[in-house]
């Protein structure tokens, strides 16, 4: 898994590539946690190149959503692949997340 941060149009974008599983979820959390404490931030997880998302990865997404919302910001998940979208839908996360 690789995660890098980009800034574009007042958004902080975490571009995620590869697999987010039990081993790599902590790496994603470490990257994202540097951002989600900022007030009023728009934090985007760009998942265009995300190949696999485990329950540990879902936990990171839910934590990001809660932390950003608590700090008055907006959390968006963008560019989901069909496979990852199916996981998001199956778990019911699509009802609480902003998905683009």
N, C-alpha and C positions, 0 to 999 in steps of 0.2 A: 504494500500500500504506500502510496505517496500522496501527501497533501501539501499544497502550497497556497499561500495567501496572495490575492490580487486585490487592488483597489480600482473601482470603476464607477463613475457616476454616483458618488456618495454611498456605495456599497462596499462592504468587505466580503470578498468572495473566497471561499475555501474550495479549491479545485481538488477533487478526490479521484485518484486513479487506482485501479487494481481491486483488491479484496479487503473489505473491512470485516474482520472476524475476531474471535476471542483474543488473538495475539496482537492484532494491529489496532483494535478499537481504542486502546489506551493512547497510542500515538496520535490518532485523530482527536481524541479528547484534549490532549496536551496542546495541540495546535489551536483548536477552536476556543479553548478556555482562556487563551490570551486575549480573545476578542469579545467574548460574550459578557464580560463584566462592564463593558463600556456603555454609558448611558445613551439611549436613543439611537443605537446602531441599527443598521440594516445588515444582517448577516445572512449570506447566501451559501448554501452547500450546493456546488455544481457537481452533479453526479453523472455527467455524460460518459465518463470513462470508468465509472464504478461497475465492476464485474459481479460482485457478490456482497451481500449485506446480511450479517448474522444478527442474532438477538443482541449481542454486545454492541454492534453498530447501531441498532435501533435505540438502545439505551442512550448512546451518545447524542443521537438526533433528538430524542425526547428531552434530554438534559439541556441541550442547546436551545430548544424551543422555550422551555421553562425559564432559563436564565435570561435570555434576551427579552422575553415578554416582561419578566419581573423588573427589568431595567428600562422599560419604556421603549423598547425597540421592536423591530420586526424580523422574523426568521422565515426564510424562504428556502424550499428545496426545489432545485431546478434541473431540468434535462435528465429525468429519470429514464433508464432503459426499461424495456418491457418487463424483464425479469425482476428488477429491483422495484418497479412500480407494483408488481403483483404482490411482493412481500409487504410493501407499505399498505396496500389495499386490504390484504388478508388480515393484518394485525389491527386494522381500524385507524391507523395513524393518518390516513388520507382525510379523515373527518376533522382532525384537529390542526393539521399542518397547512401552510400556504404552499401549494405546489404549482410551479410554472413549467 
